[in-house]
Amino acid sequence: MLQVENLSFVYHPGSFGEIQALDRIDLSLGDAEFAAVIGSNGAGKTTLFNLIAGVLPVQTGRIAIDGIEVNRLAEYRRAAGVGRVFQDPRLGTAAQMTIAENLTLAELRGQPLKLKMGVTARRKAAFQELVAPLGLGLERRLDERVASLSGGQRQALTLLVATLTRPKILLLDEHTAALDPATAIKILDLTRSVVSEKRLTTLMITHNMQLALDFGSRLLMMDQGKIVLDLSAAQKSGMAVQDLVNLFQEVKHERLTSDELLLT
């Protein structure tokens, strides 16, 4: 479903501030595979996401989604196939539009503009069925602006918006980091349910190593623009956070002297 080959990216190439953000990354994700991605700040995680989503242009290497090379496709051309949820709940939805209007736009993503984009009675009924299981009362607030929602409600809506039409790839960019612990658990439960039900191929950045061990079928650890660990579900099963730290130390041949390296 996702094929990344020899992918490199340099910020400010040729200047004094040149930064090698990604260094010849190879990554393959199959259909419905769920990989958690961990690593310190500057490891290249968000740069990788931005390249997959089309926010940044590919400099070196190749990205293919569902067998189609997307190197030359602009971000808006990839939107129908790439869903993304950011750390900030304010991103991913239109604040001044209603819940129903946001869901309507998500439903029509990638379709010809000639289609009517109004919130029809049929759509409203479908949206009520969609959001009711969340237990957040959104089914009674479809005509309210998204700006009136709490952070947790908005992040739940963003996840639904990003996955409504079953994207080829779902990118979760620390999507629970800005939420309080109780709300984060609810969003993680929703994530697990949506990803499983729709069999979504998913990459999830997290700074929580325990979460990375508990979630998904693979665990990727990045460091200095490279993937330095790639663990299968069987390999990470039964591992504790300290086991993961020890394994990283073995790969890097250096001792971790600060939790800040992995931001546990």
Secondary structure by P-SEA (a helix, b strand, c coil): cbbbcbbbbbcccccccccccccbbbbbbcccbbbbbbbcccccaaaaaaaaaccccccbbbbbcccccccccccccccccbbbbcccccccccccccaaaaaaaaaaccccccccccccaaaaaaaaaaccccccccccccccccccccaaaaaaaaaaaaccccccbbbbccccccccaaaaaaaaaaaaaaaaaacccbbbbbccaaaaaacccbbbbbccccccccccccccccccaaaaaaaaaaaacccccccccccc
